[in-house]
Amino acid sequence: MNQTIRRYGSIFFLILSFSLIIQPITVNTYAFSNPDPVADARLHAGHESGGTWFLIGCVGGFIGYIVATAITPNPPATALVGKDEQYVATFTDVYQSEVKSIRTRNAMYGCLVGTGATVLLYVAAVAAATESSTY
Amino acid sequence: MIIMPSLIFKRVILLLSLILIISEAYGQSRPDSFTFLFNRVQESENAIDTLNGSAYYFDGKLYLHVSYPVNQFFFVDDRKIKIYYPESKRGYDIISDAPFDLPIVNSLIAFMKDDYGLAKIGFIIRSNSVSGDTLIAHWEHMSGPDSGKFEIYYKDDIIVKARYSAKSIFLETVLKDHKTFGGYLIPTHIETRNSSLRNSEIESLFVEQLSINPEIPDSIMNFDFPDDAVIEKRKF
């Protein structure tokens, strides 16, 4: 479990540092002449860390899933500079939708895996207790 | 292997310089605000894109007036963005629960911090080395090398290059053509090479007429939409 947390923590950090330092520099590179806001938004959304939300779902269960659906993702400001009105509108809509989809999907998977693991542990504990009480 | 005493002395001096640079990172006076004209050119294998305008950075806020390819006012204040198009008198008032990134000025702000802003995001210095007259500081995140590594290159006590490498990402930012503005040596050409994507891409930011701690007009400091503007509010 510790290894899993460390692994996801590492992935989370990678994405976080990418977004803090590197992403602001690089994201504009998607938007070359005749930019396509839908394609650009999907590329940006691809940076979202699904692993982090899987872990949140796994640890937080249904609450983790609720959190994933409740928090609205922030569009990168860098992607909106120098773009026309229509681009800004479409980009923000698609980005929000795509990131939210990644988050809720992974949180749901995490929730299911976490719940399944809890049920298995509970069954194993009950079985062990039953077995020991019969002796 | 025999190491010349002069070489050892040189390395000791460079290491002491690095310690001094890092230790002063939080105490030294830094520009609170600056303005400049910018020209950003992005090149990929298939296209070249240009963005021109002026930038005002003050109190952690950013005001951009983009003049090309569109006429756009772009104001970032922590968790708010105001985007306004004067031709159509339309705009967006974007509010979020989390702070927004600051376009255009990121590299300059990082440059103005002696540690490139790495300590703030959890990086710690692991080692350093010397190459000619350049001191290289090697940074790793406290969670381990899997989270990527930074190399910051110092020449004459100023940052001339920053490299970031992770599993599939490699970025190199070269800060060059330094000029003195208001007593500060500032790079006027920042070139970033990105090989994290399929195609290799280069972004060049050219800085002109930089002014340190200038008087910021009230209309910019408290930027707001005109009364007759049609504004769409967006909440994130």
Interface residues (C-beta under 8 A of the other chain):
Chain A: R6 G9 S10 F13 L14 L16 S17 F18 S19 L20 I21 I22 Q23 P24 I25 T26 N28 T29 A31 F32 S33 I71 T72 P73 N74 P75 P76 A77 T78 L80 V81 G82 K83 D84 E85 V88 A89 T92 Q96
Chain B: R40 Q42 S44 N46 A47 I48 D49 L51 G53 L64 V66 Y68 P69 V70 Q72 F74 V76 I81 I83 Y85 S88 R90 Y92 I94 S96 D97 A98 F100 D101 L102 P103 I104 N106 S107 A110 G117 I121 G122 H141 S143 G144 D146 S147 G148 Y164 A166 K167 I169 L171 T173 T192 N194 S196 L197 E201 E203 E232 R234 K235 F236
